Amino acid sequence: MNSQMESPAQMMAARISGTMLMLVFALSLALMGCERREKVLEIKTPGGSIEVDKKTDLINGDKSIEVENNRN
């Protein structure tokens, strides 16, 4: 059997780099979903549809209303 022991410095470097990778991953997931959307109104008719969405930016609290009119 050929077993190799890692030095304490190598083990510490591996742990630090693993921790940094996990932090970067968690931060990127947190920043991906920084907007909350709520459907306020949806009207469907034979001639088209109207959708009204309210968007709230979770970082700075800005709110906006988006109206989408689709005609067939």
C-alpha positions as CSV (number, residue, x, y, z in Angstrom):
1,M,0.0,0.0,0.0
2,N,1.2,3.4,-0.9
3,S,-0.2,6.0,1.5
4,Q,0.9,9.6,1.4
5,M,0.4,12.0,4.3
6,E,-0.5,15.5,3.6
7,S,1.3,18.2,5.4
8,P,-0.6,20.5,7.8
9,A,0.0,23.4,5.5
10,Q,-1.6,21.5,2.5
11,M,-4.6,20.5,4.6
12,M,-5.1,24.1,5.8
13,A,-4.9,25.4,2.2
14,A,-7.4,22.9,1.0
15,R,-9.8,23.8,3.8
16,I,-9.5,27.6,3.1
17,S,-10.0,27.2,-0.6
18,G,-13.0,24.9,0.0
19,T,-14.5,27.5,2.4
20,M,-13.9,30.3,-0.1
21,L,-15.6,28.4,-2.9
22,M,-18.6,27.7,-0.7
23,L,-18.8,31.4,0.2
24,V,-18.6,32.5,-3.5
25,F,-21.3,30.0,-4.4
26,A,-23.6,31.1,-1.6
27,L,-23.1,34.8,-2.5
28,S,-23.9,34.2,-6.2
29,L,-27.1,32.3,-5.2
30,A,-28.1,35.2,-2.9
31,L,-27.6,37.8,-5.6
32,M,-29.4,35.8,-8.3
33,G,-32.9,36.2,-6.8
34,C,-32.9,39.8,-5.8
35,E,-36.3,40.6,-7.3
36,R,-39.8,39.5,-6.1
37,R,-42.6,39.4,-8.7
38,E,-46.3,39.2,-7.9
39,K,-49.0,38.7,-10.5
40,V,-51.6,41.4,-9.7
41,L,-54.0,40.9,-12.6
42,E,-54.4,38.5,-15.5
43,I,-57.2,38.8,-18.0
44,K,-57.6,36.3,-20.9
45,T,-60.0,37.0,-23.7
46,P,-60.5,35.5,-27.2
47,G,-58.8,38.6,-28.7
48,G,-55.8,38.7,-26.4
49,S,-54.7,38.9,-22.8
50,I,-53.5,41.5,-20.3
51,E,-51.1,40.8,-17.5
52,V,-50.1,43.2,-14.7
53,D,-47.1,42.3,-12.5
54,K,-45.7,44.1,-9.5
55,K,-41.9,43.9,-9.1
56,T,-40.1,44.6,-5.8
57,D,-36.3,44.9,-5.7
58,L,-35.2,43.2,-2.5
59,I,-31.9,45.1,-2.2
60,N,-33.1,48.7,-2.3
61,G,-36.9,48.3,-2.0
62,D,-37.7,49.9,-5.4
63,K,-41.2,48.9,-6.6
64,S,-42.5,49.0,-10.2
65,I,-45.6,47.9,-12.1
66,E,-45.3,46.1,-15.5
67,V,-48.2,45.9,-17.9
68,E,-48.1,43.4,-20.8
69,N,-50.8,43.5,-23.5
70,N,-50.8,40.5,-25.9
71,R,-53.1,40.6,-28.8
72,N,-53.9,37.6,-30.9
